[in-house]
C-alpha cells in the first residue's frame, strides 16, 4: 500500500488527482463546522451534548457535523437511500431495467439523474424531520415557518453539495467519491476514540490497571478485526477457465488457461451502508410526525426504539436483540442483491462460451451458469454472515458498558474504502504506464 502511494506521488497526473481530492476533502471538513443559519450555538452545545439514537449514527458518519448542526448534518445518507430505491425499482420496472442494462453510457447518466432527483426529495423529507424533531429543544432562535424553511434549505443544499463533491472526486480525483466522503467522516472521529481509550487508563487522574487491560483488549481486538476484514475483502475463489485453440487469420491462437476471480465479499461494504440507512429511515419519518416520540410509549414508540437500537444503549435489551436479528438479515439480503446486481452468472457463462472457453469438468452453456450460480451463492452466504457479525459487534460491546466510537460497521467501511482506494490508485498508475508505452 505504501509503495503504491509513493509511486502515485511520483506520477504527475496521479499526484494532481490526489491533490484535487485533498482540496475537496478540506472543503468537506470545513463545511462540517459551518452551522445552519438560525441556530443558537449556546443552546446547541447543551442539546447535542449526548448524541445517541439515529443522531448518533448520523453523527459518526458525518464526522461530527450532526452534533454541530452544520450544513452537512444529513451527510450523504439521502443519496445512499435514493440509490437503493432506484436499484430496487430497476428490478421491478421493465423500462428502468432496460435503461440500466441496455442503455449504455446514456442510460447510466439517466439513472444517475433519477437518483439525484430522488436524493433531493428524500433530503427535503429528512431535513424537515430533523427540524421538527428539534424544534422544541430550544436550539433555534426564532422557531417558525421562515426559520424552518431556511434550516431545511440549508440542509438540502449541504447534501446536494456533498453529492457534487463525491462526483468530482470520482471523475477528477482518485475515484469512489461517495465512499471517500463517508471514510473521512468516520476517520475524523479517531481522536475521540483515542481519548476514550486513554480515559480508561487515566480517567480519574490515577493509573488504572483494569483500564489498561481493557484498553489493550480493545486495541488487540481492533487489530484482529482489521486483519480479518482485510483477509476477507482480499480473499478470492478462482474458477479455472480453459480456451481451446482457434484460427484467427493466419495465426493459431488460444489454448490459454486463466481464471475468474470471485471475491468472498464481492459486495464490499455497501450492504452494511444500505442496511444502516434502511434501518434508521423509520426513525427519521416518525420523528417528523410524532413529537417527543423518544419519551412516549405505544406501538409507534416501540417501532422508533426498534429502529434506533443499532446506535444507542438507551433501549430495552429486547429491542436490541430484535434489531440485531433484522439488521443481520438485511445485510445478508443486501449482500445477495448487490452481488447479483454486479455479477450475472448467465452473462459470464455466455461470454465464456462465445470465446470458445469452458470450465474444466463443466459443460458450456446452462451447466456453466448453474455452476457459477452455486459458487456465487456459497461465497455470498459466507460474505453476508461475516459482514453481519462484524456490524453487530457494537451492540455486543455496549452490554459491557463501553462506548467506543469505532464499531464494527465503522471498521468495515474504513478498511473497505481504504482497500478500494489503493486498488483505484494502482489502476490509475497502470493506465498511465500503458499510455506512456503507447506514446
C-alpha positions in Angstrom: 0.0 0.0 0.0 2.8 2.5 1.0 4.7 1.6 -2.2 1.6 2.4 -4.3 1.1 5.7 -2.6 4.8 6.5 -3.1 4.6 5.7 -6.8 1.4 7.7 -7.1 3.1 10.8 -5.6 5.9 10.4 -8.2 3.5 10.4 -11.1 2.4 13.9 -12.1 -1.1 13.1 -13.3 -2.0 10.9 -10.3 -0.4 13.4 -8.0 -2.8 16.1 -9.4 -5.7 13.8 -8.8 -4.6 13.3 -5.2 -4.2 17.0 -4.5 -7.6 17.7 -6.1 -9.1 15.1 -3.9 -7.4 16.5 -0.8 -8.8 20.0 -1.6 -12.3 18.7 -1.8 -11.8 16.7 1.5 -10.8 20.0 3.1 -13.9 21.7 1.8 -16.0 18.9 3.3 -14.3 19.2 6.7 -14.7 23.0 6.7 -18.4 22.6 5.9 -18.8 20.3 8.9 -18.1 23.3 11.1 -20.5 25.8 9.4 -23.6 25.9 11.5 -27.0 26.2 9.8 -28.5 29.8 9.9 -31.0 30.4 12.7 -29.4 28.1 15.3 -28.4 29.2 18.8 -24.9 27.8 19.2 -25.0 28.1 23.0 -28.3 26.1 23.3 -26.9 23.7 20.6 -23.9 22.7 22.8 -26.3 21.7 25.6 -28.9 19.9 23.4 -26.3 18.0 21.5 -24.1 17.2 24.5 -25.0 13.5 24.3 -25.9 12.5 20.7 -27.4 9.0 20.6 -30.0 7.1 18.6 -30.4 7.9 15.0 -28.5 11.1 15.5 -25.5 9.2 16.9 -25.2 7.0 13.8 -25.5 10.1 11.5 -23.0 12.0 13.7 -20.4 9.2 13.3 -20.7 9.0 9.5 -20.9 12.8 9.1 -17.7 13.4 11.2 -19.5 15.3 14.0 -21.4 17.5 11.6 -24.8 16.5 13.0 -23.8 17.4 16.6 -22.8 20.9 15.3 -26.0 21.1 13.2 -23.9 22.1 10.3 -24.9 22.3 6.6 -23.6 18.7 6.2 -25.6 17.4 9.1 -27.5 14.9 7.0 -24.3 13.8 5.3 -24.7 11.7 2.2 -27.4 9.3 3.6 -30.3 10.6 1.3 -28.2 9.8 -1.7 -27.5 6.3 -0.4 -31.2 5.7 0.3 -32.1 7.0 -3.2 -29.5 4.7 -4.8 -31.2 1.7 -3.0 -34.6 2.7 -4.1 -33.6 3.3 -7.8 -31.8 -0.1 -7.9 -34.8 -1.9 -6.4 -37.2 -0.1 -8.9 -34.9 -1.2 -11.7 -35.6 -4.8 -10.8 -39.4 -4.4 -10.9 -39.9 -1.8 -13.6 -39.1 -3.1 -17.1 -38.3 0.3 -18.6 -35.7 1.1 -15.8 -34.3 -2.4 -16.2 -33.7 -1.9 -19.9 -32.3 1.5 -19.3 -29.8 0.1 -16.8 -28.7 -2.9 -18.8 -29.0 -1.8 -22.4 -28.8 2.0 -22.2 -25.0 2.2 -22.2 -23.4 5.4 -21.1 -26.6 7.5 -21.8 -28.7 5.0 -19.8 -26.2 5.3 -16.9 -26.4 9.0 -16.9 -30.2 8.9 -16.9 -30.2 6.5 -14.0 -27.8 8.8 -12.2 -30.1 11.8 -12.9 -33.1 10.0 -11.5 -31.1 9.1 -8.4 -30.2 12.8 -7.9 -33.8 13.9 -8.2 -34.9 11.3 -5.7 -32.0 12.4 -3.4 -33.3 15.9 -3.3 -36.8 14.7 -2.4 -35.6 12.4 0.3 -33.3 15.2 1.6 -36.2 17.6 1.9 -38.2 14.9 3.9 -35.3 14.1 6.1 -34.4 17.8 6.7 -38.0 18.6 7.6 -38.0 15.6 10.0 -34.8 16.9 11.7 -36.2 20.4 12.1 -39.5 19.2 13.5 -37.6 16.8 15.9 -35.5 19.6 17.4 -38.0 22.5 17.1 -39.0 22.2 20.8 -35.4 21.7 22.0 -34.7 25.4 22.0 -31.7 25.3 19.6 -33.5 27.6 17.1 -33.5 31.4 17.7 -37.0 32.1 16.3 -38.7 28.8 15.5 -41.3 29.2 12.8 -42.0 28.8 9.1 -39.2 31.1 7.9 -36.6 29.6 10.2 -37.8 26.1 9.2 -37.6 27.0 5.5 -34.0 28.3 5.9 -32.9 25.3 8.0 -34.3 22.7 5.6 -33.0 24.6 2.6 -29.5 24.7 4.1 -29.5 21.0 5.0 -30.7 20.1 1.5 -28.1 22.4 -0.1 -25.4 20.7 2.0 -26.5 17.3 0.9 -26.5 18.4 -2.7 -23.0 19.9 -2.3 -21.7 16.7 -0.8 -23.3 14.8 -3.8 -21.4 17.1 -6.1 -18.1 16.7 -4.2 -18.5 13.0 -4.4 -19.0 13.1 -8.2 -15.9 15.4 -8.6 -13.8 13.0 -6.6 -15.0 10.1 -8.7 -14.5 11.8 -12.1 -11.5 14.1 -11.5 -10.0 12.7 -8.3 -9.0 9.2 -7.2 -12.4 7.7 -7.5 -15.0 6.3 -5.1 -16.2 9.8 -4.2 -19.2 8.9 -2.0 -17.2 6.2 -0.2 -14.3 8.7 0.4 -16.6 11.2 2.0 -18.0 8.6 4.4 -14.5 7.3 5.1 -13.3 10.8 6.0 -16.3 11.4 8.2 -15.6 8.2 10.2 -11.8 8.7 10.4 -12.3 12.2 11.8 -13.7 10.5 15.0 -10.4 8.7 15.6 -9.1 11.3 18.1 -12.3 10.8 20.1 -11.7 7.0 20.2 -8.1 7.5 21.3 -9.4 9.9 24.1 -11.9 7.3 25.2 -9.2 4.6 25.4 -6.8 7.0 27.2 -9.6 7.8 29.7 -9.9 4.2 30.6 -6.3 4.2 31.7 -6.1 7.7 33.4 -9.7 8.7 33.5 -9.7 9.7 37.2 -6.1 11.1 37.2 -4.6 7.9 38.6 -3.3 4.9 36.8 -5.9 2.1 36.4 -4.6 -1.5 35.8 -8.1 -2.6 34.9 -8.4 0.2 32.4 -5.1 -0.7 30.9 -6.1 -4.3 30.4 -9.4 -3.2 28.9 -7.6 -0.8 26.6 -5.1 -3.5 25.5 -8.0 -5.8 24.9 -9.8 -3.2 22.7 -6.6 -2.4 20.7 -5.8 -6.1 20.2 -9.4 -6.8 19.2 -9.4 -4.0 16.8 -6.1 -5.2 15.2 -7.6 -8.8 14.8 -10.8 -7.3 13.4 -9.0 -5.2 10.9 -6.8 -8.2 9.9 -10.0 -10.3 9.4 -11.7 -7.7 7.3 -8.6 -7.3 5.1 -8.3 -11.1 4.7 -12.0 -11.5 3.7 -12.0 -8.4 1.5 -9.0 -9.5 -0.5 -9.7 -13.3 -0.5 -10.7 -14.8 -3.8 -12.3 -18.0 -5.1 -10.6 -18.6 -8.5 -12.6 -20.5 -11.1 -10.3 -22.0 -13.7 -11.2 -21.4 -17.4 -9.6 -23.0 -20.4 -9.8 -21.7 -24.0 -9.4 -24.1 -27.0 -7.2 -23.3 -30.0 -8.7 -21.5 -32.9 -7.5 -20.0 -36.2 -7.7 -16.2 -36.5 -6.4 -15.1 -39.9 -3.2 -17.0 -40.5 -2.4 -17.5 -36.8 -3.3 -20.1 -34.4 -4.4 -18.5 -31.1 -6.0 -19.8 -27.9 -5.1 -22.7 -25.7 -4.9 -20.4 -22.7 -5.5 -21.2 -19.1 -7.0 -18.4 -17.0 -9.4 -18.0 -14.1 -12.3 -15.9 -12.9 -11.5 -14.2 -9.6 -14.6 -14.2 -7.3 -14.1 -12.3 -4.1 -15.6 -13.6 -0.8 -17.1 -10.2 -0.1 -17.9 -9.2 -3.7 -20.4 -6.5 -2.5 -17.8 -4.8 -0.3 -19.2 -2.6 2.5 -22.3 -1.4 0.5 -24.7 -3.9 2.1 -23.8 -2.5 5.6 -24.3 1.0 4.4 -27.6 0.1 2.7 -28.9 -1.8 5.8 -27.9 1.0 8.2 -29.8 3.6 6.1 -32.8 1.2 5.8 -33.0 0.5 9.5 -32.8 4.2 10.6 -35.2 5.5 8.0 -38.4 4.7 10.0 -37.0 6.7 13.0 -36.5 9.7 10.8 -40.1 9.6 9.5 -41.6 9.0 13.0 -39.6 11.9 14.4 -41.2 14.2 11.8 -44.8 13.2 12.6 -44.8 12.4 16.3 -43.4 15.0 18.8 -41.1 13.7 21.6 -41.6 10.2 20.4 -38.4 9.1 22.3 -40.2 9.6 25.6 -43.5 8.1 24.7 -45.0 4.6 24.8 -47.1 2.6 22.4 -46.8 0.9 19.1 -45.0 3.7 17.2 -42.8 4.5 20.1 -41.8 0.8 20.0 -41.1 1.0 16.3 -38.9 4.1 16.9 -36.9 2.3 19.7 -36.5 -0.7 17.5 -35.2 1.4 14.6 -32.6 3.3 16.7 -31.4 0.2 18.7 -28.4 -0.1 16.3 -26.9 3.2 17.6 -28.0 3.7 21.2 -27.9 1.9 24.5 -31.0 3.6 25.9 -33.4 1.0 24.8 -34.6 -2.3 26.3 -32.5 -5.4 25.6 -35.4 -7.0 23.7 -35.4 -4.2 21.1 -31.6 -4.5 20.7 -31.8 -8.3 20.1 -34.7 -7.9 17.6 -32.9 -5.1 15.9 -29.7 -7.2 15.6 -31.5 -10.1 14.1 -33.3 -7.9 11.5 -30.1 -6.0 10.8 -28.3 -9.3 10.2 -31.0 -10.5 7.8 -30.9 -7.1 5.9 -27.2 -7.2 5.5 -27.3 -10.8 4.1 -30.2 -9.8 1.8 -28.5 -6.7 0.5 -25.3 -8.7 0.0 -27.1 -11.1 -2.3 -28.9 -8.2 -4.0 -25.7 -6.2 -4.6 -23.7 -9.3 -5.7 -26.1 -10.5 -8.3 -26.6 -6.8 -9.4 -22.9 -6.6 -10.3 -22.2 -10.2 -11.3 -24.5 -12.1 -13.7 -23.6 -15.8 -13.9 -25.6 -16.3 -17.2 -23.9 -13.4 -18.9 -20.4 -14.6 -17.8 -21.2 -18.2 -19.0 -22.3 -16.9 -22.4 -19.2 -14.8 -22.8 -17.0 -17.8 -21.9 -18.9 -19.9 -24.5 -18.7 -17.3 -27.2 -14.9 -17.1 -26.8 -14.5 -20.9 -27.0 -13.8 -21.4 -23.3 -15.0 -23.8 -20.7 -14.6 -24.6 -17.1 -12.8 -28.0 -16.6 -15.4 -30.7 -15.9 -18.3 -28.4 -16.6 -20.2 -28.3 -19.9 -20.5 -24.9 -21.6 -23.9 -23.1 -21.6 -26.5 -23.8 -18.9 -24.4 -26.2 -16.7 -21.7 -23.4 -16.5 -24.4 -20.9 -15.4 -25.7 -23.3 -12.7 -22.1 -24.0 -11.5 -21.3 -20.3 -11.3 -24.6 -19.6 -9.5 -23.8 -22.3 -7.0 -20.3 -21.0 -6.3 -21.6 -17.4 -6.0 -24.4 -18.4 -3.6 -21.9 -20.2 -1.3 -19.4 -17.4 -1.1 -22.1 -14.8 -0.8 -23.6 -16.6 2.2 -20.2 -16.6 3.9 -19.6 -12.9 3.0 -23.0 -11.8 4.1 -22.7 -13.5 7.5 -19.2 -12.2 8.0 -20.4 -8.6 7.4 -23.4 -9.1 9.7 -21.3 -10.4 12.6 -18.8 -7.6 12.3 -21.6 -5.0 12.0 -23.5 -6.1 15.2 -20.3 -6.1 17.3 -21.1 -2.6 18.7 -24.4 -3.9 20.1 -22.5 -6.7 21.9 -19.8 -4.2 23.2 -22.5 -1.9 24.6 -23.6 -4.7 27.0 -20.1 -4.4 28.6 -20.7 -0.7 29.4 -18.1 0.6 27.0 -18.9 3.3 24.5 -16.3 3.2 21.7 -16.8 5.5 18.7 -15.3 2.9 16.3 -17.6 -0.1 15.9 -17.6 -3.0 13.5 -19.5 -1.0 10.9 -17.0 1.8 11.0 -14.1 -0.5 10.7 -15.7 -2.3 7.8 -16.3 0.9 5.9 -12.8 2.4 6.7 -10.9 -0.8 5.7 -13.1 -1.5 2.7 -12.8 2.1 1.3 -9.0 2.1 2.0 -8.5 -1.1 0.0 -10.7 0.1 -2.8 -8.8 3.4 -2.9 -5.4 1.6 -3.1 -6.8 -0.5 -6.0 -8.0 2.6 -7.7 -4.6 4.2 -7.4 -3.0 1.0 -8.8 -5.4 1.2 -11.8 -4.5 4.8 -12.4 -0.8 4.0 -12.3 -1.3 1.1 -14.7 -3.3 3.2 -17.1 -0.6 5.9 -17.0 2.1 3.3 -17.8 0.1 1.9 -20.7 -0.3 5.5 -22.1 3.4 6.1 -21.8 4.2 2.9 -23.6 1.8 3.6 -26.4 3.0 7.1 -26.8 
